Amino acid sequence: MTETDTITTLRRAALPVSLSTIGSPVPHPGMVEAMRAIWHGCAERTGDPAEVLPTNVLAMATRAPAASLGWSGIGSIEPGDLADLVLMRTDDWRYLLQPGRCRAF
């Protein structure tokens, strides 16, 4: 996230935006937190909570990076694609107060 509106500018130009936690100069708590930061940050920066939807952020963390690396068959749930299973602890403090724990993703 920057003060330059780079993410919203690229998205408005219909260019793909990838999200990652690699390359940060400071330790980062994880991808879910990075996704939430982009979602909230873009909403606060633009004043529009629909500027970047949670589904857009999910694509930034999955489909867009896979496509930019030229990896076919991953990054989305499609027939014939590879798939992963995500497990999360239901007693993790970050998700305890969520009305629906999977909404954090």
C-alpha positions in Angstrom: 0.0 0.0 0.0 1.3 3.4 -0.9 0.1 7.0 -0.7 0.2 7.2 -4.5 -3.0 5.2 -5.2 -1.1 2.8 -7.4 -3.4 -0.1 -6.8 -6.6 1.8 -7.7 -4.9 3.5 -10.7 -3.8 0.1 -12.1 -7.2 -1.5 -11.4 -9.1 1.4 -13.0 -6.9 0.9 -16.1 -8.0 -2.7 -16.2 -4.5 -3.9 -15.5 -3.9 -7.0 -13.3 -2.6 -6.3 -9.8 -0.8 -9.1 -7.8 -0.6 -9.2 -4.1 2.2 -10.9 -2.1 3.8 -10.9 1.3 7.3 -11.4 -0.2 9.7 -8.5 -0.4 8.4 -6.5 2.5 11.2 -4.7 4.4 9.4 -5.5 7.7 8.0 -8.8 8.9 4.4 -9.3 7.7 1.8 -11.3 9.6 0.5 -13.2 6.6 -1.5 -13.2 3.4 -4.9 -12.9 5.0 -3.8 -9.8 6.8 -2.3 -8.4 3.6 -5.5 -9.0 1.7 -7.5 -7.3 4.5 -5.1 -4.3 4.4 -5.5 -3.9 0.6 -9.3 -4.1 0.9 -9.6 -1.6 3.8 -6.8 0.6 2.5 -8.3 1.1 -0.9 -11.7 1.8 0.6 -10.3 4.4 2.9 -8.1 5.9 0.3 -10.8 6.3 -2.3 -13.8 6.8 0.1 -15.6 4.0 -1.8 -16.0 0.7 0.0 -16.8 -1.0 -3.3 -13.6 0.2 -5.1 -11.9 -3.1 -4.3 -14.2 -5.9 -3.2 -13.0 -8.9 -1.1 -13.4 -11.1 -4.2 -11.1 -8.7 -6.1 -8.5 -9.0 -3.4 -8.8 -12.8 -3.4 -8.0 -12.7 -7.1 -5.0 -10.4 -6.5 -3.6 -13.0 -4.1 -4.4 -16.1 -6.3 -5.2 -15.8 -10.0 -3.3 -12.6 -10.9 0.1 -13.8 -9.4 -0.3 -17.2 -11.1 -1.0 -15.6 -14.4 1.9 -13.1 -14.1 4.3 -16.0 -13.4 2.9 -17.9 -16.4 1.6 -20.7 -14.2 -1.4 -22.3 -15.9 -3.8 -24.6 -14.0 -3.5 -22.8 -10.7 -4.8 -19.7 -9.0 -8.5 -20.4 -9.5 -11.0 -23.2 -9.0 -11.7 -24.5 -12.5 -12.3 -28.1 -13.8 -8.9 -29.7 -14.4 -6.9 -27.2 -12.4 -4.8 -28.1 -9.4 -6.3 -27.3 -6.0 -5.2 -26.8 -2.5 -7.0 -27.3 0.8 -6.9 -24.4 3.3 -7.3 -25.3 6.9 -7.6 -22.8 9.7 -7.8 -23.1 13.4 -11.1 -22.2 14.8 -9.5 -21.0 18.0 -7.1 -18.6 16.4 -7.4 -15.3 18.1 -7.6 -13.3 14.8 -10.8 -15.0 13.9 -12.5 -15.6 17.2 -14.7 -12.4 17.0 -15.6 -12.8 13.4 -19.3 -13.5 12.9 -18.3 -16.1 10.2 -14.7 -17.1 10.5 -14.3 -17.9 6.8 -15.3 -14.3 6.0 -11.7 -13.4 7.0 -10.6 -15.1 3.9 
